[in-house]
Amino acid sequence: MRIGVLTSGGDAPGMNAAIRAVVRSAIYYGASVVGIRRGYLGLMEGLFVPLDSHSVGGIINRGGTILETARAEDFKRKEMQKLAVENLEKNDIDALIVIGGNGTFKGALALHKEWGVPLNQVASTIDNDLPGTDVTVGFDTAVNTALEIIDRIRDTAVSFERIFVVEVMGRDRGFIALEVGIAGGAEYIIIPEVPLEFGKLVRKIEEGKMKGKRSCVIVLAEGAGKAEELAKRIREETGLETRGSVVGYAQRGGCPTAKDRVLATVFGAEAVRLAMEGKYGYLIGMREGKVSAVPLKELEGKTKEIDLTKLQIAGILSI
Ligand code: F6P
């Protein structure tokens, strides 16, 4: 048995821990492992590298991905998928483990459904926007990194009595913003799932000011607007000193938290265990506290629900 492993889409802290788990589990079961560099791009271009137990030593604590990654727009094209399948055959790959988020899912579904490639996906993206799993590898670290930055920004907000609009990642979803906003005690959280009522936001800021609040931190999901634009709008409407700040790519890198390392390890091991049993076409994640395997086909066209009660709670507490 020869197992291929790749990481695709946005890098996420914990991807290396997942690669390590895949490689070492495969070796444990007597299989050999081939790494595919640069995700689906490497699959099309034939960027295959042999991996052994030593290749994945000392990486459990490293951010990014040793296999590198890419956003392979071309992979939507059937002829490119065919090329990938041919490369898998040429390299005698019997099973593939892909590690990534939503874009990775689309590629995996196409490879499995249209071309019959035996594969499993490890759920990994900082955005936590994959349906079929409560949590993805990388989310916890990204949230904690963004939180640290927000805590620092609050120092300036308090010292200057300023309003800050802090923009966090999440693509078109608000999972990071919601989590970070609650943990950072944000006065207001703006996510794409709930349209912004600007009048309500302004009232909240002005009421806070009247009650003696010395600062205001608004957490804005990137999918719901731009920090600088919203800051300008607030400044013009209220006359209060307002700044925009973008957390940016800092929240995507760095040393994974213990939680992400553990998730990556158990997901990676499970993806291989299922493959050794001949079980393919699954998204490996976590549901209700247990490692889960959900058929990729069941997740087609689905979107993940966000817990809006958390937003209500944040609103109640930020008086
Ligand atoms: O999916 C992870 C993510 O960091 C998103 O939060 C963000 O919108 C996107 O990737 C940025 O993509 P890129 O690295 O291609 O600029």
Boltz pocket constraint, residues with backbone or C-beta under 6 A from the ligand:
constraints:
  - pocket:
      binder: B
      contacts: [[A, 10], [A, 11], [A, 71], [A, 101], [A, 125], [A, 126], [A, 127], [A, 169], [A, 170], [A, 171], [A, 172], [A, 222], [A, 252]]
      max_distance: 6.0
